[in-house]
Amino acid sequence: MGGWKNNVVACKININTFGGSFIDMVEIFVGSANTPNALDDLREIAELIEEVGHVVLPWNSPGVFLLGNHMSESLESICKRVDAAILIFSEDNYVMFDNEFSWHPKPNVLYEYGLFKGHLGADRTIICRRGSSSIPSDLDGVIYCNLDKSHRAKRELLAWLRLLSPRK
């Protein structure tokens, strides 16, 4: 897909060729666990975001979480700044629940999903799920993007991304 190197955001400026003014820019936060597989998914999703001409803000970009700031304050600030959010639920923690072990996403990713959904709404905050990570019962029925079905996931993500416009 190309364009994404070393977790550095390459901000694209879209210019309206008719009048030279800026076209509506959409900035999208992408959150995931700090594991190799989750970071690979983050990179692929970032490339799709750039492919449609939006600006990507991955959680691990330099300057997203500034030294000395509290994480929750930084996340609140990001919620006010971005137009949409994608949270990657992956098999990160192997946890015993109801006498059975199962895979769960990192708790911070669950928290971030709720925070962004509360600020941006359900239509601007989506889950991308990899593997068989358990989804909390409160989220049963939420339609998510299944990253295990890569071709379908790409089509679904591109369709969602193309529908996004800046928040007013």
DODODO-622667 format. One record per atom (N, C-alpha, C, O): residue number from 1; residue in three letters; atom name; x negated, y negated, z. Coordinates in nm, 2 decimals, padded with zeros to 4 digits. Last residue first. Example, Ala and Ser with C-alpha at 12.3 -4.5 7.8 and 13.67 -1.06 7.14 Angstrom:
! residues 2
2;Ser;N;-01.28;00.22;00.71
2;Ser;CA;-01.37;00.11;00.71
2;Ser;C;-01.29;00.00;00.79
2;Ser;O;-01.34;-00.11;00.80
1;Ala;N;-01.32;00.57;00.78
1;Ala;CA;-01.23;00.45;00.78
1;Ala;C;-01.32;00.33;00.78
1;Ala;O;-01.42;00.33;00.85
END
This chain:
! residues 168
168;Lys;N;01.86;-01.93;01.23
168;Lys;CA;01.89;-02.07;01.22
168;Lys;C;01.86;-02.14;01.35
168;Lys;O;01.88;-02.26;01.37
167;Arg;N;01.62;-01.70;01.12
167;Arg;CA;01.72;-01.74;01.22
167;Arg;C;01.74;-01.89;01.21
167;Arg;O;01.65;-01.96;01.18
166;Pro;N;01.56;-01.61;00.78
166;Pro;CA;01.52;-01.68;00.90
166;Pro;C;01.64;-01.70;00.99
166;Pro;O;01.75;-01.73;00.95
165;Ser;N;01.69;-01.28;00.68
165;Ser;CA;01.66;-01.43;00.65
165;Ser;C;01.62;-01.49;00.78
165;Ser;O;01.64;-01.44;00.89
164;Leu;N;01.69;-00.95;00.55
164;Leu;CA;01.66;-01.05;00.66
164;Leu;C;01.64;-01.19;00.60
164;Leu;O;01.59;-01.21;00.49
163;Leu;N;01.71;-00.78;00.34
163;Leu;CA;01.84;-00.85;00.39
163;Leu;C;01.81;-00.96;00.49
163;Leu;O;01.89;-01.04;00.51
162;Arg;N;01.47;-00.67;00.31
162;Arg;CA;01.51;-00.76;00.21
162;Arg;C;01.64;-00.83;00.24
162;Arg;O;01.67;-00.94;00.19
161;Leu;N;01.46;-00.50;00.53
161;Leu;CA;01.37;-00.62;00.53
161;Leu;C;01.42;-00.72;00.42
161;Leu;O;01.41;-00.84;00.45
160;Trp;N;01.64;-00.30;00.46
160;Trp;CA;01.66;-00.39;00.58
160;Trp;C;01.58;-00.51;00.57
160;Trp;O;01.63;-00.62;00.60
159;Ala;N;01.51;-00.19;00.24
159;Ala;CA;01.64;-00.25;00.22
159;Ala;C;01.67;-00.34;00.34
159;Ala;O;01.73;-00.45;00.32
158;Leu;N;01.27;-00.11;00.35
158;Leu;CA;01.26;-00.21;00.25
158;Leu;C;01.40;-00.27;00.23
158;Leu;O;01.41;-00.39;00.22
157;Leu;N;01.37;00.09;00.53
157;Leu;CA;01.30;-00.02;00.58
157;Leu;C;01.30;-00.14;00.48
157;Leu;O;01.32;-00.25;00.51
156;Glu;N;01.48;00.28;00.34
156;Glu;CA;01.56;00.21;00.44
156;Glu;C;01.50;00.09;00.50
156;Glu;O;01.57;-00.02;00.51
155;Arg;N;01.25;00.35;00.20
155;Arg;CA;01.36;00.29;00.13
155;Arg;C;01.45;00.22;00.23
155;Arg;O;01.49;00.10;00.20
154;Lys;N;01.09;00.46;00.41
154;Lys;CA;01.04;00.35;00.33
154;Lys;C;01.16;00.28;00.26
154;Lys;O;01.16;00.15;00.26
153;Ala;N;01.25;00.67;00.48
153;Ala;CA;01.22;00.57;00.58
153;Ala;C;01.17;00.44;00.51
153;Ala;O;01.22;00.33;00.54
152;Arg;N;01.25;00.84;00.26
152;Arg;CA;01.37;00.78;00.30
152;Arg;C;01.35;00.66;00.39
152;Arg;O;01.41;00.55;00.38
151;His;N;00.97;00.91;00.26
151;His;CA;01.03;00.84;00.15
151;His;C;01.16;00.77;00.18
151;His;O;01.18;00.65;00.14
150;Ser;N;00.94;01.02;00.53
150;Ser;CA;00.87;00.91;00.49
150;Ser;C;00.93;00.83;00.37
150;Ser;O;00.94;00.71;00.37
149;Lys;N;01.07;01.13;00.78
149;Lys;CA;01.12;01.14;00.64
149;Lys;C;01.07;01.02;00.57
149;Lys;O;01.14;00.92;00.55
148;Asp;N;00.97;01.04;01.02
148;Asp;CA;00.93;01.18;00.97
148;Asp;C;00.97;01.20;00.83
148;Asp;O;00.92;01.29;00.76
147;Leu;N;01.09;00.81;01.08
147;Leu;CA;00.96;00.80;01.01
147;Leu;C;00.91;00.93;00.97
147;Leu;O;00.82;00.94;00.88
146;Asn;N;01.40;00.71;01.07
146;Asn;CA;01.33;00.83;01.10
146;Asn;C;01.20;00.84;01.02
146;Asn;O;01.20;00.86;00.90
145;Cys;N;01.55;00.44;01.21
145;Cys;CA;01.47;00.48;01.09
145;Cys;C;01.39;00.60;01.13
145;Cys;O;01.30;00.59;01.22
144;Tyr;N;01.87;00.47;01.37
144;Tyr;CA;01.73;00.43;01.37
144;Tyr;C;01.67;00.49;01.24
144;Tyr;O;01.73;00.57;01.16
143;Ile;N;02.16;00.37;01.51
143;Ile;CA;02.11;00.42;01.39
143;Ile;C;01.96;00.37;01.38
143;Ile;O;01.93;00.25;01.39
142;Val;N;02.27;00.46;01.83
142;Val;CA;02.20;00.36;01.75
142;Val;C;02.14;00.42;01.63
142;Val;O;02.07;00.52;01.64
141;Gly;N;02.37;00.69;01.95
141;Gly;CA;02.46;00.63;01.85
141;Gly;C;02.39;00.51;01.77
141;Gly;O;02.44;00.47;01.67
140;Asp;N;02.22;00.63;02.25
140;Asp;CA;02.28;00.73;02.17
140;Asp;C;02.38;00.65;02.07
140;Asp;O;02.45;00.57;02.11
139;Leu;N;02.11;00.46;02.44
139;Leu;CA;02.09;00.43;02.30
139;Leu;C;02.15;00.53;02.20
139;Leu;O;02.13;00.52;02.08
138;Asp;N;02.16;00.57;02.68
138;Asp;CA;02.22;00.44;02.65
138;Asp;C;02.20;00.40;02.51
138;Asp;O;02.28;00.31;02.46
137;Ser;N;02.00;00.80;02.68
137;Ser;CA;02.14;00.82;02.64
137;Ser;C;02.21;00.68;02.62
137;Ser;O;02.31;00.68;02.55
136;Pro;N;01.68;00.74;02.51
136;Pro;CA;01.77;00.73;02.63
136;Pro;C;01.92;00.74;02.59
136;Pro;O;01.95;00.69;02.48
135;Ile;N;01.53;00.98;02.31
135;Ile;CA;01.59;00.85;02.31
135;Ile;C;01.69;00.84;02.43
135;Ile;O;01.77;00.93;02.44
134;Ser;N;01.23;01.16;02.29
134;Ser;CA;01.36;01.15;02.35
134;Ser;C;01.41;01.00;02.34
134;Ser;O;01.33;00.91;02.37
133;Ser;N;01.06;01.24;02.00
133;Ser;CA;01.06;01.16;02.12
133;Ser;C;01.21;01.14;02.16
133;Ser;O;01.29;01.11;02.08
132;Ser;N;00.98;01.40;01.79
132;Ser;CA;01.10;01.43;01.86
132;Ser;C;01.11;01.36;01.99
132;Ser;O;01.17;01.41;02.09
131;Gly;N;00.87;01.18;01.53
131;Gly;CA;00.86;01.30;01.61
131;Gly;C;00.99;01.32;01.68
131;Gly;O;01.10;01.27;01.64
130;Arg;N;00.93;00.84;01.54
130;Arg;CA;00.84;00.94;01.49
130;Arg;C;00.85;01.06;01.58
130;Arg;O;00.83;01.05;01.70
129;Arg;N;01.15;00.58;01.46
129;Arg;CA;01.12;00.69;01.55
129;Arg;C;01.04;00.79;01.47
129;Arg;O;01.06;00.83;01.36
128;Cys;N;01.22;00.25;01.49
128;Cys;CA;01.16;00.34;01.40
128;Cys;C;01.11;00.46;01.49
128;Cys;O;01.03;00.43;01.58
127;Ile;N;01.48;00.04;01.56
127;Ile;CA;01.39;00.14;01.61
127;Ile;C;01.35;00.22;01.49
127;Ile;O;01.43;00.26;01.41
126;Ile;N;01.53;-00.32;01.53
126;Ile;CA;01.55;-00.18;01.49
126;Ile;C;01.44;-00.09;01.56
126;Ile;O;01.34;-00.13;01.60
125;Thr;N;01.69;-00.62;01.53
125;Thr;CA;01.60;-00.54;01.62
125;Thr;C;01.63;-00.39;01.59
125;Thr;O;01.74;-00.34;01.61
124;Arg;N;01.89;-00.74;01.40
124;Arg;CA;01.76;-00.79;01.38
124;Arg;C;01.65;-00.72;01.46
124;Arg;O;01.54;-00.76;01.46
123;Asp;N;02.13;-00.64;01.48
123;Asp;CA;02.10;-00.64;01.34
123;Asp;C;01.96;-00.68;01.31
123;Asp;O;01.92;-00.67;01.19
122;Ala;N;02.14;-00.68;01.76
122;Ala;CA;02.12;-00.54;01.71
122;Ala;C;02.08;-00.54;01.56
122;Ala;O;02.01;-00.45;01.52
121;Gly;N;01.96;-00.97;01.87
121;Gly;CA;02.08;-00.90;01.83
121;Gly;C;02.04;-00.76;01.77
121;Gly;O;01.92;-00.74;01.73
120;Leu;N;01.76;-01.12;01.99
120;Leu;CA;01.78;-01.13;01.85
120;Leu;C;01.90;-01.07;01.80
120;Leu;O;01.95;-01.10;01.69
119;His;N;01.77;-01.08;02.27
119;His;CA;01.74;-01.21;02.22
119;His;C;01.78;-01.23;02.07
119;His;O;01.84;-01.33;02.03
118;Gly;N;01.83;-00.81;02.30
118;Gly;CA;01.90;-00.91;02.38
118;Gly;C;01.89;-01.05;02.32
118;Gly;O;01.98;-01.13;02.32
117;Lys;N;01.63;-00.69;02.14
117;Lys;CA;01.77;-00.68;02.10
117;Lys;C;01.86;-00.78;02.18
117;Lys;O;01.95;-00.84;02.12
116;Phe;N;01.40;-00.76;02.29
116;Phe;CA;01.42;-00.82;02.16
116;Phe;C;01.57;-00.81;02.11
116;Phe;O;01.62;-00.90;02.05
115;Leu;N;01.46;-00.61;02.53
115;Leu;CA;01.43;-00.75;02.53
115;Leu;C;01.46;-00.82;02.40
115;Leu;O;01.53;-00.92;02.39
114;Gly;N;01.48;-00.34;02.43
114;Gly;CA;01.59;-00.41;02.50
114;Gly;C;01.58;-00.56;02.50
114;Gly;O;01.68;-00.63;02.48
113;Tyr;N;01.22;-00.31;02.32
113;Tyr;CA;01.34;-00.30;02.24
113;Tyr;C;01.46;-00.37;02.30
113;Tyr;O;01.53;-00.44;02.24
112;Glu;N;01.06;-00.35;02.55
112;Glu;CA;01.05;-00.44;02.45
112;Glu;C;01.17;-00.43;02.35
112;Glu;O;01.23;-00.54;02.31
111;Tyr;N;01.13;-00.11;02.69
111;Tyr;CA;01.16;-00.24;02.75
111;Tyr;C;01.16;-00.35;02.64
111;Tyr;O;01.25;-00.43;02.64
110;Leu;N;01.02;00.08;02.52
110;Leu;CA;01.17;00.08;02.55
110;Leu;C;01.21;-00.06;02.60
110;Leu;O;01.31;-00.11;02.56
109;Val;N;00.76;00.01;02.54
109;Val;CA;00.82;00.00;02.41
109;Val;C;00.98;00.00;02.42
109;Val;O;01.05;-00.07;02.35
108;Asn;N;00.70;00.07;02.80
108;Asn;CA;00.70;-00.07;02.76
108;Asn;C;00.76;-00.09;02.62
108;Asn;O;00.82;-00.20;02.60
107;Pro;N;00.72;00.35;02.82
107;Pro;CA;00.83;00.26;02.88
107;Pro;C;00.82;00.12;02.83
107;Pro;O;00.93;00.05;02.82
106;Lys;N;00.67;00.53;02.51
106;Lys;CA;00.61;00.45;02.62
106;Lys;C;00.72;00.36;02.68
106;Lys;O;00.80;00.30;02.61
105;Pro;N;00.90;00.79;02.44
105;Pro;CA;00.82;00.68;02.40
105;Pro;C;00.77;00.61;02.53
105;Pro;O;00.82;00.63;02.64
104;His;N;00.86;01.14;02.53
104;His;CA;00.93;01.01;02.54
104;His;C;00.84;00.90;02.49
104;His;O;00.72;00.91;02.49
103;Trp;N;00.91;01.49;02.51
103;Trp;CA;00.83;01.37;02.47
103;Trp;C;00.92;01.25;02.48
103;Trp;O;01.04;01.25;02.45
102;Ser;N;00.97;01.70;02.79
102;Ser;CA;01.00;01.65;02.66
102;Ser;C;00.92;01.53;02.64
102;Ser;O;00.87;01.46;02.73
101;Phe;N;01.04;01.97;03.01
101;Phe;CA;00.94;01.88;02.96
101;Phe;C;00.99;01.83;02.82
101;Phe;O;01.04;01.91;02.74
100;Glu;N;01.30;02.01;03.26
100;Glu;CA;01.24;02.04;03.12
100;Glu;C;01.14;01.93;03.08
100;Glu;O;01.16;01.81;03.11
99;Asn;N;01.43;01.93;03.49
99;Asn;CA;01.35;02.05;03.49
99;Asn;C;01.31;02.10;03.35
99;Asn;O;01.28;02.22;03.33
98;Asp;N;01.51;01.66;03.42
98;Asp;CA;01.61;01.77;03.44
98;Asp;C;01.54;01.91;03.42
98;Asp;O;01.60;02.00;03.35
97;Phe;N;01.20;01.61;03.28
97;Phe;CA;01.32;01.55;03.31
97;Phe;C;01.43;01.66;03.32
97;Phe;O;01.44;01.74;03.22
96;Met;N;00.86;01.55;03.25
96;Met;CA;00.96;01.64;03.30
96;Met;C;01.08;01.57;03.34
96;Met;O;01.08;01.47;03.42
95;Val;N;00.70;01.43;02.96
95;Val;CA;00.76;01.40;03.09
95;Val;C;00.86;01.51;03.12
95;Val;O;00.93;01.56;03.04
94;Tyr;N;00.45;01.30;02.77
94;Tyr;CA;00.52;01.43;02.79
94;Tyr;C;00.57;01.43;02.94
94;Tyr;O;00.49;01.44;03.03
93;Asn;N;00.45;01.01;02.58
93;Asn;CA;00.45;01.07;02.72
93;Asn;C;00.52;01.20;02.72
93;Asn;O;00.64;01.21;02.68
92;Asp;N;00.48;00.98;02.30
92;Asp;CA;00.36;00.93;02.37
92;Asp;C;00.35;00.99;02.51
92;Asp;O;00.23;01.01;02.55
91;Glu;N;00.60;01.00;02.01
91;Glu;CA;00.58;01.10;02.11
91;Glu;C;00.45;01.06;02.19
91;Glu;O;00.34;01.10;02.16
90;Ser;N;00.75;00.67;01.96
90;Ser;CA;00.67;00.79;01.92
90;Ser;C;00.66;00.88;02.04
90;Ser;O;00.69;00.85;02.15
89;Phe;N;00.92;00.41;01.83
89;Phe;CA;00.93;00.51;01.93
89;Phe;C;00.86;00.64;01.89
89;Phe;O;00.90;00.70;01.79
88;Ile;N;00.85;00.09;01.75
88;Ile;CA;00.82;00.23;01.71
88;Ile;C;00.82;00.32;01.83
88;Ile;O;00.74;00.31;01.92
87;Leu;N;01.05;-00.18;01.67
87;Leu;CA;00.99;-00.10;01.78
87;Leu;C;00.97;00.04;01.74
87;Leu;O;01.07;00.11;01.69
86;Ile;N;01.07;-00.48;01.51
86;Ile;CA;01.07;-00.34;01.49
86;Ile;C;00.99;-00.27;01.60
86;Ile;O;00.88;-00.31;01.62
85;Ala;N;01.26;-00.78;01.49
85;Ala;CA;01.16;-00.70;01.56
85;Ala;C;01.18;-00.55;01.52
85;Ala;O;01.29;-00.51;01.50
84;Ala;N;01.29;-01.12;01.37
84;Ala;CA;01.33;-00.98;01.38
84;Ala;C;01.22;-00.91;01.45
84;Ala;O;01.11;-00.96;01.47
83;Asp;N;01.19;-01.38;01.39
83;Asp;CA;01.32;-01.36;01.33
83;Asp;C;01.38;-01.22;01.35
83;Asp;O;01.50;-01.20;01.34
82;Val;N;01.01;-01.53;01.67
82;Val;CA;01.03;-01.44;01.55
82;Val;C;01.17;-01.43;01.51
82;Val;O;01.26;-01.47;01.58
81;Arg;N;01.02;-01.70;01.89
81;Arg;CA;00.94;-01.74;01.77
81;Arg;C;00.98;-01.66;01.65
81;Arg;O;00.99;-01.71;01.54
80;Lys;N;01.15;-01.59;02.10
80;Lys;CA;01.20;-01.72;02.06
80;Lys;C;01.13;-01.76;01.92
80;Lys;O;01.19;-01.83;01.84
79;Cys;N;00.99;-01.36;02.15
79;Cys;CA;01.13;-01.35;02.11
79;Cys;C;01.19;-01.48;02.05
79;Cys;O;01.27;-01.47;01.96
78;Ile;N;00.75;-01.48;02.23
78;Ile;CA;00.76;-01.42;02.10
78;Ile;C;00.90;-01.40;02.05
78;Ile;O;00.93;-01.42;01.94
77;Ser;N;00.83;-01.57;02.48
77;Ser;CA;00.79;-01.66;02.38
77;Ser;C;00.80;-01.61;02.24
77;Ser;O;00.84;-01.67;02.15
76;Glu;N;00.87;-01.32;02.60
76;Glu;CA;00.98;-01.41;02.59
76;Glu;C;00.95;-01.52;02.49
76;Glu;O;01.04;-01.55;02.41
75;Leu;N;00.61;-01.22;02.59
75;Leu;CA;00.72;-01.15;02.52
75;Leu;C;00.84;-01.24;02.50
75;Leu;O;00.90;-01.25;02.39
74;Ser;N;00.48;-01.39;02.77
74;Ser;CA;00.44;-01.39;02.63
74;Ser;C;00.55;-01.32;02.55
74;Ser;O;00.58;-01.37;02.44
73;Glu;N;00.61;-01.33;03.01
73;Glu;CA;00.62;-01.46;02.95
73;Glu;C;00.58;-01.47;02.80
73;Glu;O;00.65;-01.53;02.72
72;Ser;N;00.53;-01.06;03.04
72;Ser;CA;00.68;-01.09;03.02
72;Ser;C;00.70;-01.23;02.96
72;Ser;O;00.79;-01.25;02.88
71;Met;N;00.25;-01.09;03.07
71;Met;CA;00.31;-01.02;02.96
71;Met;C;00.45;-01.06;02.93
71;Met;O;00.49;-01.08;02.82
70;His;N;00.12;-01.41;03.15
70;His;CA;00.18;-01.29;03.20
70;His;C;00.25;-01.22;03.08
70;His;O;00.31;-01.29;02.99
69;Asn;N;-00.21;-01.54;03.05
69;Asn;CA;-00.06;-01.54;03.05
69;Asn;C;-00.01;-01.41;03.10
69;Asn;O;-00.07;-01.30;03.10
68;Gly;N;-00.47;-01.48;03.06
68;Gly;CA;-00.42;-01.56;03.16
68;Gly;C;-00.27;-01.57;03.16
68;Gly;O;-00.21;-01.61;03.26
67;Leu;N;-00.50;-01.44;02.71
67;Leu;CA;-00.56;-01.42;02.84
67;Leu;C;-00.50;-01.52;02.94
67;Leu;O;-00.48;-01.64;02.90
66;Leu;N;-00.21;-01.38;02.51
66;Leu;CA;-00.33;-01.46;02.55
66;Leu;C;-00.37;-01.43;02.69
66;Leu;O;-00.29;-01.40;02.78
65;Phe;N;-00.10;-01.19;02.28
65;Phe;CA;-00.10;-01.19;02.42
65;Phe;C;-00.22;-01.26;02.47
65;Phe;O;-00.33;-01.20;02.48
64;Val;N;-00.18;-01.27;02.02
64;Val;CA;-00.04;-01.25;02.05
64;Val;C;-00.02;-01.25;02.20
64;Val;O;00.08;-01.32;02.25
63;Gly;N;-00.45;-01.30;01.99
63;Gly;CA;-00.38;-01.42;02.02
63;Gly;C;-00.23;-01.40;02.05
63;Gly;O;-00.16;-01.49;02.09
62;Pro;N;-00.49;-01.04;01.75
62;Pro;CA;-00.56;-01.13;01.84
62;Pro;C;-00.47;-01.26;01.86
62;Pro;O;-00.41;-01.31;01.77
61;Ser;N;-00.23;-00.79;01.75
61;Ser;CA;-00.31;-00.90;01.68
61;Ser;C;-00.37;-00.99;01.78
61;Ser;O;-00.31;-01.02;01.89
60;Asn;N;-00.07;-00.60;01.86
60;Asn;CA;-00.21;-00.59;01.89
60;Asn;C;-00.29;-00.69;01.81
60;Asn;O;-00.42;-00.68;01.81
59;Trp;N;00.19;-00.63;01.77
59;Trp;CA;00.16;-00.66;01.91
59;Trp;C;00.01;-00.67;01.94
59;Trp;O;-00.03;-00.74;02.03
58;Pro;N;00.21;-00.80;01.45
58;Pro;CA;00.19;-00.68;01.53
58;Pro;C;00.15;-00.72;01.67
58;Pro;O;00.08;-00.82;01.70
57;Leu;N;00.39;-00.98;01.27
57;Leu;CA;00.33;-01.01;01.39
57;Leu;C;00.31;-00.88;01.48
57;Leu;O;00.40;-00.85;01.56
56;Val;N;00.41;-01.06;00.92
56;Val;CA;00.41;-00.96;01.03
56;Val;C;00.34;-01.01;01.15
56;Val;O;00.23;-01.07;01.14
55;Val;N;00.62;-01.23;00.71
55;Val;CA;00.51;-01.24;00.79
55;Val;C;00.52;-01.14;00.90
55;Val;O;00.62;-01.13;00.97
54;His;N;00.74;-01.11;00.38
54;His;CA;00.76;-01.16;00.52
54;His;C;00.62;-01.17;00.59
54;His;O;00.53;-01.11;00.55
53;Gly;N;00.71;-01.00;00.13
53;Gly;CA;00.68;-01.14;00.15
53;Gly;C;00.71;-01.20;00.28
53;Gly;O;00.71;-01.32;00.30
52;Val;N;00.73;-00.73;00.10
52;Val;CA;00.85;-00.81;00.07
52;Val;C;00.83;-00.96;00.09
52;Val;O;00.93;-01.04;00.07
51;Glu;N;00.48;-00.65;00.19
51;Glu;CA;00.52;-00.62;00.05
51;Glu;C;00.64;-00.71;00.01
51;Glu;O;00.65;-00.75;-00.11
50;Glu;N;00.48;-00.71;00.46
50;Glu;CA;00.40;-00.80;00.37
50;Glu;C;00.45;-00.78;00.22
50;Glu;O;00.45;-00.88;00.15
49;Ile;N;00.63;-00.49;00.54
49;Ile;CA;00.68;-00.62;00.57
49;Ile;C;00.61;-00.72;00.48
49;Ile;O;00.67;-00.81;00.42
48;Leu;N;00.46;-00.28;00.45
48;Leu;CA;00.60;-00.29;00.39
48;Leu;C;00.65;-00.44;00.42
48;Leu;O;00.71;-00.50;00.33
47;Glu;N;00.25;-00.32;00.63
47;Glu;CA;00.23;-00.33;00.48
47;Glu;C;00.36;-00.35;00.41
47;Glu;O;00.37;-00.43;00.31
46;Ala;N;00.37;-00.26;00.87
46;Ala;CA;00.31;-00.40;00.84
46;Ala;C;00.30;-00.42;00.70
46;Ala;O;00.33;-00.53;00.64
45;Ile;N;00.41;00.01;00.84
45;Ile;CA;00.52;-00.08;00.85
45;Ile;C;00.48;-00.22;00.82
45;Ile;O;00.55;-00.30;00.75
44;Glu;N;00.14;00.09;00.85
44;Glu;CA;00.22;00.12;00.73
44;Glu;C;00.34;00.03;00.73
44;Glu;O;00.38;-00.02;00.62
43;Arg;N;00.06;00.01;01.11
43;Arg;CA;-00.01;-00.04;00.99
43;Arg;C;00.08;-00.02;00.86
43;Arg;O;00.09;-00.11;00.78
42;Leu;N;00.24;00.16;01.27
42;Leu;CA;00.24;00.02;01.27
42;Leu;C;00.18;-00.04;01.15
42;Leu;O;00.23;-00.13;01.09
41;Asp;N;00.14;00.42;01.21
41;Asp;CA;00.28;00.38;01.17
41;Asp;C;00.29;00.23;01.17
41;Asp;O;00.35;00.17;01.08
40;Asp;N;-00.11;00.39;01.33
40;Asp;CA;-00.10;00.42;01.19
40;Asp;C;00.04;00.39;01.14
40;Asp;O;00.05;00.32;01.03
39;Leu;N;-00.03;00.36;01.60
39;Leu;CA;-00.10;00.25;01.53
39;Leu;C;-00.10;00.27;01.38
39;Leu;O;-00.09;00.17;01.30
38;Ala;N;00.07;00.61;01.65
38;Ala;CA;00.16;00.50;01.66
38;Ala;C;00.10;00.38;01.58
38;Ala;O;00.17;00.30;01.51
37;Asn;N;-00.17;00.76;01.63
37;Asn;CA;-00.05;00.79;01.54
37;Asn;C;00.04;00.67;01.54
37;Asn;O;00.09;00.63;01.43
36;Pro;N;-00.34;00.65;01.84
36;Pro;CA;-00.37;00.65;01.69
36;Pro;C;-00.26;00.67;01.60
36;Pro;O;-00.25;00.60;01.50
35;Thr;N;-00.16;00.43;02.06
35;Thr;CA;-00.21;00.56;02.03
35;Thr;C;-00.24;00.56;01.88
35;Thr;O;-00.18;00.49;01.80
34;Asn;N;-00.02;00.22;02.20
34;Asn;CA;-00.16;00.21;02.16
34;Asn;C;-00.22;00.34;02.14
34;Asn;O;-00.32;00.37;02.20
33;Ala;N;00.32;00.20;02.08
33;Ala;CA;00.22;00.24;02.17
33;Ala;C;00.08;00.22;02.12
33;Ala;O;00.06;00.20;02.00
32;Ser;N;00.45;-00.11;01.93
32;Ser;CA;00.43;00.04;01.94
32;Ser;C;00.34;00.07;02.06
32;Ser;O;00.30;-00.02;02.13
31;Gly;N;00.62;-00.36;01.75
31;Gly;CA;00.57;-00.31;01.87
31;Gly;C;00.56;-00.16;01.87
31;Gly;O;00.64;-00.09;01.81
30;Val;N;00.62;-00.64;01.55
30;Val;CA;00.62;-00.49;01.54
30;Val;C;00.55;-00.44;01.67
30;Val;O;00.43;-00.48;01.70
29;Phe;N;00.81;-00.92;01.45
29;Phe;CA;00.73;-00.86;01.55
29;Phe;C;00.74;-00.71;01.54
29;Phe;O;00.84;-00.65;01.51
28;Ile;N;00.83;-01.11;01.17
28;Ile;CA;00.88;-00.99;01.23
28;Ile;C;00.77;-00.94;01.32
28;Ile;O;00.66;-00.91;01.29
27;Glu;N;00.95;-01.40;01.01
27;Glu;CA;00.84;-01.34;01.09
27;Glu;C;00.90;-01.23;01.17
27;Glu;O;01.00;-01.24;01.23
26;Val;N;01.03;-01.53;00.70
26;Val;CA;01.08;-01.44;00.81
26;Val;C;00.95;-01.39;00.88
26;Val;O;00.87;-01.33;00.81
25;Met;N;01.08;-01.84;00.54
25;Met;CA;00.99;-01.74;00.59
25;Met;C;01.05;-01.66;00.70
25;Met;O;01.12;-01.72;00.79
24;Asp;N;01.24;-01.97;00.26
24;Asp;CA;01.26;-01.93;00.40
24;Asp;C;01.16;-01.82;00.43
24;Asp;O;01.15;-01.71;00.36
23;Ile;N;00.99;-02.15;00.07
23;Ile;CA;01.11;-02.06;00.07
23;Ile;C;01.12;-02.01;00.22
23;Ile;O;01.02;-02.01;00.29
22;Phe;N;00.87;-02.48;00.05
22;Phe;CA;00.86;-02.34;00.11
22;Phe;C;01.00;-02.27;00.10
22;Phe;O;01.10;-02.33;00.13
21;Ser;N;00.86;-02.63;-00.28
21;Ser;CA;00.89;-02.63;-00.14
21;Ser;C;00.88;-02.48;-00.08
21;Ser;O;00.88;-02.39;-00.16
20;Gly;N;00.83;-02.64;-00.55
20;Gly;CA;00.71;-02.65;-00.47
20;Gly;C;00.73;-02.65;-00.33
20;Gly;O;00.64;-02.67;-00.25
19;Gly;N;01.04;-02.60;-00.72
19;Gly;CA;01.03;-02.73;-00.66
19;Gly;C;00.90;-02.74;-00.57
19;Gly;O;00.88;-02.85;-00.52
18;Phe;N;00.99;-02.35;-00.85
18;Phe;CA;01.07;-02.45;-00.91
18;Phe;C;01.04;-02.59;-00.85
18;Phe;O;01.02;-02.69;-00.92
17;Thr;N;00.85;-02.18;-00.68
17;Thr;CA;00.78;-02.23;-00.80
17;Thr;C;00.86;-02.34;-00.87
17;Thr;O;00.80;-02.41;-00.96
16;Asn;N;00.81;-02.19;-00.35
16;Asn;CA;00.92;-02.19;-00.45
16;Asn;C;00.86;-02.26;-00.58
16;Asn;O;00.82;-02.37;-00.58
15;Ile;N;00.58;-01.99;-00.19
15;Ile;CA;00.61;-02.12;-00.25
15;Ile;C;00.71;-02.11;-00.36
15;Ile;O;00.70;-02.02;-00.45
14;Asn;N;00.49;-01.83;00.10
14;Asn;CA;00.57;-01.82;-00.03
14;Asn;C;00.61;-01.96;-00.07
14;Asn;O;00.66;-02.04;00.01
13;Ile;N;00.20;-01.74;00.24
13;Ile;CA;00.29;-01.85;00.22
13;Ile;C;00.36;-01.84;00.09
13;Ile;O;00.30;-01.83;-00.02
12;Lys;N;00.11;-01.49;00.47
12;Lys;CA;00.14;-01.53;00.33
12;Lys;C;00.23;-01.65;00.33
12;Lys;O;00.32;-01.66;00.41
11;Cys;N;-00.14;-01.41;00.68
11;Cys;CA;-00.02;-01.48;00.67
11;Cys;C;00.00;-01.52;00.52
11;Cys;O;-00.09;-01.58;00.46
10;Ala;N;-00.26;-01.13;00.78
10;Ala;CA;-00.28;-01.21;00.67
10;Ala;C;-00.15;-01.28;00.64
10;Ala;O;-00.06;-01.23;00.58
9;Val;N;-00.38;-01.03;01.09
9;Val;CA;-00.26;-01.07;01.02
9;Val;C;-00.30;-01.16;00.90
9;Val;O;-00.37;-01.26;00.92
8;Val;N;-00.57;-00.75;01.15
8;Val;CA;-00.57;-00.90;01.14
8;Val;C;-00.45;-00.94;01.05
8;Val;O;-00.44;-00.88;00.94
7;Asn;N;-00.63;-00.48;01.18
7;Asn;CA;-00.53;-00.54;01.26
7;Asn;C;-00.53;-00.69;01.26
7;Asn;O;-00.48;-00.76;01.36
6;Asn;N;-00.81;-00.41;00.97
6;Asn;CA;-00.86;-00.44;01.10
6;Asn;C;-00.76;-00.51;01.19
6;Asn;O;-00.80;-00.59;01.27
5;Lys;N;-00.60;-00.49;00.70
5;Lys;CA;-00.73;-00.45;00.75
5;Lys;C;-00.76;-00.50;00.89
5;Lys;O;-00.73;-00.61;00.92
4;Trp;N;-00.38;-00.46;00.46
4;Trp;CA;-00.38;-00.46;00.60
4;Trp;C;-00.51;-00.41;00.65
4;Trp;O;-00.54;-00.29;00.64
3;Gly;N;-00.37;-00.43;00.18
3;Gly;CA;-00.36;-00.56;00.24
3;Gly;C;-00.37;-00.57;00.39
3;Gly;O;-00.38;-00.68;00.44
2;Gly;N;-00.19;-00.13;00.08
2;Gly;CA;-00.29;-00.23;00.07
2;Gly;C;-00.27;-00.36;00.15
2;Gly;O;-00.15;-00.39;00.19
1;Met;N;-00.08;00.12;00.00
1;Met;CA;00.00;00.00;00.00
1;Met;C;-00.09;-00.13;00.00
1;Met;O;-00.06;-00.22;-00.07
END
